[in-house]
Amino acid sequence: MPGRFLIIDGYSQTARDDLAAAGMELAHALYAHMLTRWLPDAQWDVWLPSAEQGPPDQKGPRDYRAILWTGSNLNVYDRENPFVARQVAFARMAYEAGTPAFGSCWGLQVAVTAADGEVAPNPRGREIGIARGIRPTARGREHPMFAGKPAVFDNFASHLDHVTKLPAGAVVLAGNEFSPVQAIEITHQRGTFWGVQYHPEYDLHQMACLISARHRSLLHEGFFQDAVELGRHLEKLEGLHSEPSRKDLRWQLAIGEDVLSADLRQLEFRNWIHTMVPREARA
């Protein structure tokens, strides 16, 4: 039986180049790090839908134990974009095959769309940096995704779009003031997807790199008054990444253990592995 994971990197080539130029690791590499943190012996393939028609060696969802979806710079409602259409079609195939999947941000939006839900621009604009005050719903508090998670927590985030219509078979597991759907489980056809709108695969250094890559948009949208203020913020993020015990930076940035501790930050992913991934893939 197949035991490999498939990591789907949803970014366009231009976006990957921009992130790399800012010093950020590519999305599929961040997911590979998170996977091997919890499964050191895991094996995986990477698919870049913006560069390749399909996964390596003509494989499909049935050839994998589980599928991992990264973030992306794309908009899932841009159905004329072949890179978008290709990913939504593959997500539908994964539901049909019954292959379990986990995704963050873009991955959640693809999974919602593939199950006939809807995603649209968030009228509040961009949520970036830290998603604050995420609360599991009543269903979420009883769900294995959040076993061991604090009652309220923060996590890394970067998105302009959000879920506006739930698909049949979806259960909202967490939300915050910015986006009512911050975590979801979708049961559709033979498959089950767990996803979060935030980014447990990031750390402070990766977020600093992402903010650097997005600096023009963030200045234009008023997140920083000028480039000097933006630079100081980046210095603080990098400083706290290097010295997580610094009380001054933790206080100034309002960042606690729920963000700094990978054990807490990635608990949803760890719970997915132990709940949804067939045991043979974890051997």
SERO-139664 format. One record per residue (C-alpha): residue number from 1; residue in one letter; y, x, z. Coordinates in Angstrom, 3 decimals. Layout:
BEGIN
+-----+---+----------+----------+----------+
|   k | r |       yy |       xx |       zz |
+-----+---+----------+----------+----------+
| NUM | A |        Y |        X |        Z |
...
+-----+---+----------+----------+----------+
% end
This chain:
BEGIN
+-----+---+----------+----------+----------+
|   k | r |       yy |       xx |       zz |
+-----+---+----------+----------+----------+
|   1 | M |    0.000 |    0.000 |    0.000 |
|   2 | P |    3.527 |    1.276 |   -0.752 |
|   3 | G |    5.346 |    2.828 |    2.191 |
|   4 | R |    8.627 |    4.011 |    0.681 |
|   5 | F |   12.053 |    2.540 |    1.289 |
|   6 | L |   14.556 |    1.878 |   -1.486 |
|   7 | I |   18.199 |    2.712 |   -0.737 |
|   8 | I |   20.575 |    0.961 |   -3.150 |
|   9 | D |   23.976 |    2.639 |   -3.390 |
|  10 | G |   26.317 |   -0.077 |   -4.637 |
|  11 | Y |   29.345 |    2.093 |   -5.453 |
|  12 | S |   30.664 |    2.802 |   -8.926 |
|  13 | Q |   30.618 |    6.411 |  -10.090 |
|  14 | T |   34.411 |    6.617 |   -9.887 |
|  15 | A |   34.346 |    5.405 |   -6.289 |
|  16 | R |   31.610 |    7.878 |   -5.378 |
|  17 | D |   33.708 |   10.673 |   -6.842 |
|  18 | D |   36.777 |    9.554 |   -4.878 |
|  19 | L |   34.852 |    9.423 |   -1.595 |
|  20 | A |   33.275 |   12.822 |   -2.204 |
|  21 | A |   36.709 |   14.296 |   -2.983 |
|  22 | A |   37.895 |   13.022 |    0.417 |
|  23 | G |   34.987 |   14.781 |    2.134 |
|  24 | M |   32.919 |   11.680 |    2.816 |
|  25 | E |   29.172 |   11.635 |    2.428 |
|  26 | L |   27.900 |    9.258 |   -0.226 |
|  27 | A |   26.734 |    5.852 |    0.940 |
|  28 | H |   23.061 |    6.419 |    0.182 |
|  29 | A |   23.122 |    9.691 |    2.159 |
|  30 | L |   24.590 |    7.903 |    5.183 |
|  31 | Y |   21.808 |    5.340 |    4.980 |
|  32 | A |   19.204 |    8.068 |    4.641 |
|  33 | H |   20.573 |    9.704 |    7.806 |
|  34 | M |   20.399 |    6.411 |    9.679 |
|  35 | L |   16.879 |    5.735 |    8.429 |
|  36 | T |   15.508 |    9.147 |    9.420 |
|  37 | R |   17.258 |    8.960 |   12.772 |
|  38 | W |   14.985 |    6.063 |   13.661 |
|  39 | L |   12.048 |    6.974 |   11.391 |
|  40 | P |   11.947 |   10.775 |   11.055 |
|  41 | D |    9.024 |   10.721 |    8.619 |
|  42 | A |   10.416 |    7.971 |    6.380 |
|  43 | Q |   10.366 |    8.462 |    2.620 |
|  44 | W |   12.757 |    6.774 |    0.234 |
|  45 | D |   14.015 |    6.457 |   -3.295 |
|  46 | V |   17.699 |    6.077 |   -4.207 |
|  47 | W |   18.932 |    3.716 |   -6.903 |
|  48 | L |   22.464 |    3.954 |   -8.314 |
|  49 | P |   22.950 |    0.647 |  -10.176 |
|  50 | S |   26.184 |    1.881 |  -11.747 |
|  51 | A |   24.271 |    4.681 |  -13.458 |
|  52 | E |   20.717 |    3.401 |  -13.880 |
|  53 | Q |   19.197 |    0.154 |  -15.130 |
|  54 | G |   16.642 |    0.051 |  -12.334 |
|  55 | P |   14.989 |    2.036 |   -9.536 |
|  56 | P |   13.071 |    5.249 |  -10.300 |
|  57 | D |    9.853 |    5.005 |  -12.348 |
|  58 | Q |   10.503 |    1.371 |  -13.315 |
|  59 | K |    9.690 |    0.208 |   -9.801 |
|  60 | G |   10.547 |   -3.238 |   -8.492 |
|  61 | P |   10.913 |   -4.800 |   -5.038 |
|  62 | R |    7.153 |   -5.261 |   -4.675 |
|  63 | D |    6.726 |   -1.485 |   -4.840 |
|  64 | Y |    8.666 |   -0.940 |   -1.599 |
|  65 | R |    8.093 |   -1.696 |    2.039 |
|  66 | A |   11.761 |   -2.475 |    2.560 |
|  67 | I |   15.144 |   -2.304 |    0.857 |
|  68 | L |   18.400 |   -0.928 |    2.244 |
|  69 | W |   21.786 |   -1.943 |    0.816 |
|  70 | T |   24.884 |    0.211 |    1.329 |
|  71 | G |   28.544 |   -0.674 |    1.079 |
|  72 | S |   30.454 |   -0.721 |   -2.211 |
|  73 | N |   33.923 |   -0.815 |   -3.752 |
|  74 | L |   32.873 |   -3.708 |   -6.018 |
|  75 | N |   33.499 |   -7.447 |   -5.636 |
|  76 | V |   30.347 |   -9.518 |   -5.727 |
|  77 | Y |   32.111 |  -12.457 |   -7.400 |
|  78 | D |   32.966 |  -10.229 |  -10.394 |
|  79 | R |   29.893 |  -11.472 |  -12.225 |
|  80 | E |   31.066 |  -10.106 |  -15.592 |
|  81 | N |   30.651 |   -6.599 |  -14.225 |
|  82 | P |   27.136 |   -5.473 |  -15.247 |
|  83 | F |   26.812 |   -3.311 |  -12.121 |
|  84 | V |   27.373 |   -6.388 |   -9.955 |
|  85 | A |   25.091 |   -8.652 |  -11.988 |
|  86 | R |   22.345 |   -6.021 |  -11.907 |
|  87 | Q |   22.384 |   -5.849 |   -8.104 |
|  88 | V |   22.483 |   -9.601 |   -7.542 |
|  89 | A |   19.536 |  -10.015 |   -9.917 |
|  90 | F |   17.563 |   -7.363 |   -8.027 |
|  91 | A |   18.332 |   -9.053 |   -4.700 |
|  92 | R |   16.934 |  -12.299 |   -6.108 |
|  93 | M |   13.791 |  -10.451 |   -7.155 |
|  94 | A |   13.495 |   -9.032 |   -3.631 |
|  95 | Y |   13.627 |  -12.521 |   -2.140 |
|  96 | E |   10.950 |  -13.670 |   -4.587 |
|  97 | A |    8.785 |  -10.658 |   -3.738 |
|  98 | G |    9.153 |  -11.141 |    0.006 |
|  99 | T |   10.342 |   -7.565 |    0.551 |
| 100 | P |   12.352 |   -7.285 |    3.791 |
| 101 | A |   15.897 |   -5.976 |    3.453 |
| 102 | F |   18.797 |   -4.786 |    5.562 |
| 103 | G |   22.358 |   -4.182 |    4.429 |
| 104 | S |   25.893 |   -3.618 |    5.596 |
| 105 | C |   29.123 |   -4.995 |    4.136 |
| 106 | W |   28.435 |   -5.155 |    0.370 |
| 107 | G |   24.731 |   -5.525 |    1.094 |
| 108 | L |   25.395 |   -8.666 |    3.135 |
| 109 | Q |   27.594 |  -10.063 |    0.385 |
| 110 | V |   24.986 |   -9.408 |   -2.310 |
| 111 | A |   22.278 |  -11.028 |   -0.212 |
| 112 | V |   24.449 |  -14.105 |    0.405 |
| 113 | T |   25.261 |  -14.431 |   -3.296 |
| 114 | A |   21.659 |  -13.957 |   -4.403 |
| 115 | A |   20.634 |  -16.827 |   -2.103 |
| 116 | D |   23.323 |  -19.100 |   -3.642 |
| 117 | G |   26.005 |  -18.631 |   -1.024 |
| 118 | E |   29.581 |  -17.647 |   -1.818 |
| 119 | V |   31.886 |  -14.710 |   -1.108 |
| 120 | A |   35.653 |  -14.573 |   -1.722 |
| 121 | P |   38.692 |  -12.470 |   -0.793 |
| 122 | N |   39.578 |  -12.786 |    2.876 |
| 123 | P |   43.044 |  -14.383 |    3.202 |
| 124 | R |   43.622 |  -12.128 |    6.207 |
| 125 | G |   43.382 |   -9.123 |    3.911 |
| 126 | R |   41.612 |   -5.886 |    4.733 |
| 127 | E |   39.593 |   -5.174 |    7.864 |
| 128 | I |   39.362 |   -1.403 |    8.146 |
| 129 | G |   38.767 |    1.179 |   10.820 |
| 130 | I |   37.262 |   -0.736 |   13.713 |
| 131 | A |   36.108 |   -4.352 |   13.628 |
| 132 | R |   37.154 |   -5.585 |   17.046 |
| 133 | G |   35.645 |   -8.146 |   19.369 |
| 134 | I |   32.427 |   -8.921 |   17.518 |
| 135 | R |   30.518 |  -11.607 |   19.423 |
| 136 | P |   26.965 |  -12.756 |   18.805 |
| 137 | T |   26.728 |  -16.520 |   18.319 |
| 138 | A |   24.476 |  -18.656 |   20.502 |
| 139 | R |   21.715 |  -18.095 |   17.932 |
| 140 | G |   22.581 |  -14.414 |   17.756 |
| 141 | R |   22.248 |  -13.932 |   21.512 |
| 142 | E |   18.635 |  -15.063 |   21.226 |
| 143 | H |   17.921 |  -13.167 |   18.013 |
| 144 | P |   16.028 |   -9.860 |   17.973 |
| 145 | M |   18.797 |   -8.241 |   15.910 |
| 146 | F |   20.975 |   -8.095 |   19.022 |
| 147 | A |   18.358 |   -7.278 |   21.647 |
| 148 | G |   20.015 |   -4.800 |   24.005 |
| 149 | K |   23.473 |   -5.202 |   22.426 |
| 150 | P |   26.596 |   -5.812 |   24.556 |
| 151 | A |   27.932 |   -9.365 |   24.715 |
| 152 | V |   31.073 |   -8.202 |   22.860 |
| 153 | F |   31.330 |   -5.002 |   20.839 |
| 154 | D |   33.232 |   -3.118 |   18.150 |
| 155 | N |   31.946 |   -1.291 |   15.082 |
| 156 | F |   33.249 |    0.471 |   11.980 |
| 157 | A |   34.486 |   -1.732 |    9.146 |
| 158 | S |   36.036 |   -1.617 |    5.692 |
| 159 | H |   36.157 |   -4.748 |    3.549 |
| 160 | L |   38.470 |   -7.132 |    1.715 |
| 161 | D |   35.940 |   -9.914 |    1.016 |
| 162 | H |   33.972 |  -12.196 |    3.317 |
| 163 | V |   31.446 |  -15.013 |    3.263 |
| 164 | T |   32.964 |  -18.422 |    2.527 |
| 165 | K |   29.824 |  -20.515 |    1.960 |
| 166 | L |   26.504 |  -19.964 |    3.679 |
| 167 | P |   23.320 |  -20.213 |    1.644 |
| 168 | A |   20.572 |  -22.561 |    2.740 |
| 169 | G |   18.322 |  -20.717 |    5.155 |
| 170 | A |   21.148 |  -18.618 |    6.595 |
| 171 | V |   21.884 |  -18.223 |   10.302 |
| 172 | V |   25.176 |  -16.698 |   11.410 |
| 173 | L |   24.381 |  -14.223 |   14.175 |
| 174 | A |   27.824 |  -12.812 |   15.000 |
| 175 | G |   31.495 |  -13.088 |   14.079 |
| 176 | N |   34.963 |  -12.075 |   15.170 |
| 177 | E |   38.497 |  -13.346 |   14.747 |
| 178 | F |   38.843 |  -11.587 |   11.394 |
| 179 | S |   35.585 |  -12.738 |    9.787 |
| 180 | P |   33.418 |  -15.581 |   11.129 |
| 181 | V |   30.355 |  -14.000 |    9.497 |
| 182 | Q |   29.905 |  -10.480 |   10.851 |
| 183 | A |   26.106 |  -10.652 |   11.021 |
| 184 | I |   23.567 |  -12.896 |    9.362 |
| 185 | E |   19.896 |  -13.579 |    8.800 |
| 186 | I |   18.924 |  -15.191 |    5.498 |
| 187 | T |   15.491 |  -16.643 |    4.842 |
| 188 | H |   15.179 |  -17.422 |    1.149 |
| 189 | Q |   12.047 |  -18.009 |   -0.917 |
| 190 | R |    9.526 |  -15.469 |    0.437 |
| 191 | G |   12.040 |  -12.951 |    1.765 |
| 192 | T |   14.163 |  -12.317 |    4.827 |
| 193 | F |   17.390 |  -10.347 |    4.919 |
| 194 | W |   19.248 |   -9.067 |    7.978 |
| 195 | G |   22.800 |   -7.909 |    7.405 |
| 196 | V |   26.069 |   -6.965 |    9.074 |
| 197 | Q |   29.574 |   -7.040 |    7.603 |
| 198 | Y |   30.420 |   -3.843 |    9.497 |
| 199 | H |   29.126 |   -0.282 |    9.005 |
| 200 | P |   26.764 |    1.054 |   11.700 |
| 201 | E |   25.952 |    3.989 |    9.391 |
| 202 | Y |   29.490 |    5.428 |    9.750 |
| 203 | D |   30.861 |    7.726 |   12.432 |
| 204 | L |   34.446 |    8.748 |   13.239 |
| 205 | H |   34.447 |   11.608 |   10.737 |
| 206 | Q |   33.193 |    9.379 |    7.925 |
| 207 | M |   35.800 |    6.753 |    8.782 |
| 208 | A |   38.530 |    9.385 |    8.743 |
| 209 | C |   37.376 |   10.466 |    5.287 |
| 210 | L |   37.312 |    6.858 |    4.083 |
| 211 | I |   40.835 |    6.205 |    5.356 |
| 212 | S |   41.950 |    9.382 |    3.597 |
| 213 | A |   40.346 |    8.195 |    0.357 |
| 214 | R |   42.078 |    4.798 |    0.711 |
| 215 | H |   45.438 |    6.208 |    1.848 |
| 216 | R |   47.508 |    4.795 |   -1.029 |
| 217 | S |   46.253 |    1.255 |   -0.476 |
| 218 | L |   46.631 |    1.509 |    3.291 |
| 219 | L |   50.220 |    2.747 |    3.032 |
| 220 | H |   51.041 |    0.021 |    0.516 |
| 221 | E |   49.485 |   -2.664 |    2.747 |
| 222 | G |   51.437 |   -1.507 |    5.802 |
| 223 | F |   48.659 |   -0.085 |    7.964 |
| 224 | F |   50.808 |    3.034 |    8.411 |
| 225 | Q |   54.570 |    3.430 |    8.088 |
| 226 | D |   54.282 |    6.713 |    6.247 |
| 227 | A |   51.975 |    9.584 |    5.386 |
| 228 | V |   52.908 |   11.455 |    8.565 |
| 229 | E |   51.718 |    8.588 |   10.767 |
| 230 | L |   48.541 |    8.298 |    8.721 |
| 231 | G |   47.904 |   12.020 |    9.121 |
| 232 | R |   48.300 |   11.820 |   12.894 |
| 233 | H |   45.811 |    8.968 |   13.028 |
| 234 | L |   43.302 |   11.001 |   11.037 |
| 235 | E |   43.775 |   13.926 |   13.413 |
| 236 | K |   42.984 |   11.682 |   16.365 |
| 237 | L |   39.839 |   10.314 |   14.709 |
| 238 | E |   38.615 |   13.795 |   13.880 |
| 239 | G |   39.552 |   15.058 |   17.343 |
| 240 | L |   37.539 |   12.347 |   19.077 |
| 241 | H |   34.633 |   12.946 |   16.703 |
| 242 | S |   34.613 |   16.608 |   17.743 |
| 243 | E |   35.120 |   15.867 |   21.456 |
| 244 | P |   33.805 |   12.371 |   22.292 |
| 245 | S |   34.592 |   12.834 |   25.988 |
| 246 | R |   38.362 |   13.106 |   25.458 |
| 247 | K |   39.819 |   10.367 |   27.648 |
| 248 | D |   43.244 |   10.535 |   25.983 |
| 249 | L |   41.914 |    9.866 |   22.476 |
| 250 | R |   39.427 |    7.229 |   23.613 |
| 251 | W |   42.322 |    5.388 |   25.289 |
| 252 | Q |   44.831 |    5.838 |   22.462 |
| 253 | L |   42.344 |    4.695 |   19.816 |
| 254 | A |   40.751 |    2.029 |   22.070 |
| 255 | I |   37.280 |    3.290 |   21.222 |
| 256 | G |   34.346 |    3.103 |   23.623 |
| 257 | E |   30.645 |    3.822 |   23.752 |
| 258 | D |   29.797 |    0.864 |   21.496 |
| 259 | V |   31.401 |    2.850 |   18.652 |
| 260 | L |   30.795 |    6.428 |   19.781 |
| 261 | S |   27.115 |    6.079 |   20.681 |
| 262 | A |   24.843 |    6.000 |   17.629 |
| 263 | D |   22.165 |    4.415 |   19.817 |
| 264 | L |   24.422 |    1.410 |   20.469 |
| 265 | R |   26.192 |    1.406 |   17.119 |
| 266 | Q |   22.951 |    1.347 |   15.120 |
| 267 | L |   20.930 |   -0.864 |   17.444 |
| 268 | E |   20.843 |   -3.732 |   14.919 |
| 269 | F |   19.221 |   -1.437 |   12.355 |
| 270 | R |   16.736 |   -0.089 |   14.881 |
| 271 | N |   15.831 |   -3.655 |   15.882 |
| 272 | W |   15.354 |   -4.593 |   12.216 |
| 273 | I |   12.929 |   -1.706 |   11.715 |
| 274 | H |   10.858 |   -2.652 |   14.719 |
| 275 | T |   10.898 |   -6.369 |   13.946 |
| 276 | M |   10.821 |   -6.681 |   10.162 |
| 277 | V |    9.433 |   -3.479 |    8.612 |
| 278 | P |    5.650 |   -3.522 |    8.168 |
| 279 | R |    3.971 |   -1.146 |   10.584 |
| 280 | E |    2.434 |    0.912 |    7.767 |
| 281 | A |    5.942 |    1.959 |    6.692 |
| 282 | R |    6.673 |    3.166 |   10.209 |
| 283 | A |    3.504 |    5.235 |   10.615 |
+-----+---+----------+----------+----------+
% end
